[in-house]
Amino acid sequence: MAKMKAGAAASAAGAVLVFALALAGCGGKPEGGKEKTEAGTSTAKPALTVATTTPQKAKIPVLLAANGNLVAWQEAIVGAEVPGLRIDEVRVNVGDSVKQGDVLATFNADAVRADVAQARANVAQAEASAAEAEGNAQRARRLQGTGALSTVETQQLLTGEKTAHAKVLAAKAALQAQEVRLSQTQLRAPDDGIISARTATVGAVVGAGTELFRLIRKGRLEWRAEVTSAELGRLAVGTPAKITAASGAELEGRVRMIGPTVDAQNRNALVYVDVKPVPGPGSGSARAGMFARGTFDLGSVETVTVPLAAVVVREGFSYVFRMGADSRVSMVKIQSGRIAGDRLEVVSGLPADAVIVANGAGFLNDGDLVRVSNATP
């Protein structure tokens, strides 16, 4: 009986082994399972849902950037004209705006007034002498030819008249000079402007020509931009410019003059730009001596552009992702140019009719499958 049970078990094990070998010959799984696997590998999920666009032509402004300093257009030096006088009063300070003819300082004028009085007395004395000489000359003319006066005496009287008149003119000239000195005891502004420096001190005795004030004429500033010799030919008188001072003040200007020489050390030339503040907060914070950077507007050119969001930078190069017919993207290297708002100039590397990914390009890789959410323009 035991032998019969062992035989039956051996027969069952053999049947199982034959069935397993049969399955192995058929690939180890039913035919229906193979179809499901193939169907599973042929269905891939999109990596991202994107919008597409095409390159567009746009006018991009051509700008030339430069750095420089804000300086006074012209700075007038106001100094003492009468030597040896004491300053009695200083009426302005640094930063004050003045008009032409305004009194900046006054000097002690006592000594000058005395000189003026003496000069007037000299004029009166000369005029009296002239009147006497004129009467003598008239009598000489009446007696001429009568023999009452000799020819020499007559000539002396006539000459005395001319000399007396000359002395009157000399005395009046001396009086005029003293009156000019008296007017110079009040130091006046030579032009409208802003006081930029003051060295005048009450009580100081100054010599002729001593600098007492500096004045920015008309309050005008100019931007002296440094431009390389290679770019100098792109500028002309009248070229508009936009300047930003170190304080943040916005300025507008135009090229007034291009420097006639180029610095032999750095090969840069100075471009002189007349500037005026742009109305708004901080517009008056521009000061002479400030550093400022700006751009010259050289016009505009029409060029091919793409959205900035469509461009990715990898390993120092710019790329866009171009759509293929199978909804897969290919990474295309481009040569980028200038930026205008939210668009970037494409110098080369991209056909004008290419369809590219407009957003989300930074999350894609070459060959990714994507889903398009918009109709291609």
FENQUIRA-V79381 format. One record per backbone hydrogen bond with DSSP energy under -1.0 kcal/mol. CO is the residue of the C=O (numbers start at 1). NH is the residue of the N-H. Records with the same first field share a line. If there is no record, write none. Layout:
BEGIN
CO=NH, NH
END
This chain:
BEGIN
1=5
2=6
3=7
4=8
5=9
6=10
7=11
8=12
9=13
10=14
11=15
12=16
13=17
14=18
15=19
16=20
17=21
18=22
19=23
20=24
21=25
23=28
24=27
31=35
32=36
33=37
34=38
35=39
36=40
37=41
38=42
48=371
50=373
51=358
53=356
56=305
58=303
60=301
62=298
64=296
66=294
67=226
68=292
69=224
70=289
71=222
74=217
76=215
78=212, 213
80=209
85=206
86=108
87=203
89=106
93=96
96=195
98=193
99=102
102=189
104=91
105=187
106=88, 89
109=113
110=114
111=115
112=116
113=117
114=118
115=119
116=120
117=121
118=122
119=123
120=124
121=125
122=126
123=127
124=128
125=129
126=130
127=131
128=132
129=133
130=134
131=135
132=136
133=137
134=138
135=139
136=140
137=141
138=142
139=143
143=146
150=154
151=155
152=156
153=157
154=158
155=159
156=160
157=161
158=162
159=163
160=164
161=165
162=166
163=167
164=168
165=169
166=170
167=171
168=172
169=173
170=174
171=175
172=176
173=177
174=178
175=179
176=180
177=181
178=182
179=183
180=184
182=185
183=186
185=107
187=104, 105
189=101
192=218
193=98
194=216
195=95
197=214
201=204
204=87
206=84
207=210
210=80
212=199, 200
213=78
214=196, 197
215=76
216=194, 219
217=220
220=73
221=275
222=71
223=273
224=69
225=271
227=269
231=234
232=235
236=239
239=255
240=297
241=253
242=295
243=251
244=293
245=248
249=245
250=278
251=243
252=276
253=241
254=274
255=238
257=272
263=267
267=229
268=263
269=227
270=259
271=225
272=256, 257
273=223
274=254
276=252
280=283
282=285
287=290
290=70
291=246
292=68
293=244
294=66
295=242
296=64
299=62
301=60
303=58
304=346
305=56
306=344
307=310
308=311
312=319
314=317
317=314
318=334
319=312
320=332
321=357
322=330
324=327
327=370
328=324
329=367
330=322
332=320
335=347
338=345
340=343
342=308
343=340
344=306
345=337
348=335
351=354
355=323
356=53
360=363
361=364
365=368
368=329
369=47
371=50
END
